[in-house]
Amino acid sequence: AQTHAKTQRDLEKREREVLAAGTCVLTSFNNQNPPRFRGDGGPAAADLWLQAIEKILGVIHCPEDEMVTLATYQLLGDAEYW
């Protein structure tokens, strides 16, 4: 329960950071249904996830300075702390 509460707080914090970066970009990003990544599946799964995220960021013409924020917003669980 405590871990879930911390994860929820971390997600809310990230959401506030992303909203501060620009709601228009966030909306465009979320409209593409970006995959989330928990760290399961090893390097191959991480690479596939990153390729999917990069493709979305390119399609929405995301500014480079916001790419990391949007990508890390999709990390969950252990992957948040890598």
Rosetta blueprint (number, residue, H / E / L):
1 A L
2 Q H
3 T H
4 H H
5 A H
6 K H
7 T H
8 Q H
9 R H
10 D H
11 L H
12 E H
13 K H
14 R H
15 E H
16 R H
17 E H
18 V H
19 L H
20 A H
21 A H
22 G L
23 T H
24 C H
25 V H
26 L H
27 T H
28 S H
29 F H
30 N H
31 N H
32 Q L
33 N L
34 P L
35 P L
36 R L
37 F E
38 R L
39 G L
40 D L
41 G L
42 G H
43 P H
44 A H
45 A H
46 A H
47 D H
48 L H
49 W H
50 L H
51 Q H
52 A H
53 I H
54 E H
55 K H
56 I H
57 L H
58 G H
59 V H
60 I L
61 H L
62 C L
63 P L
64 E H
65 D H
66 E H
67 M H
68 V H
69 T H
70 L H
71 A H
72 T H
73 Y L
74 Q L
75 L E
76 L L
77 G H
78 D H
79 A H
80 E H
81 Y H
82 W L
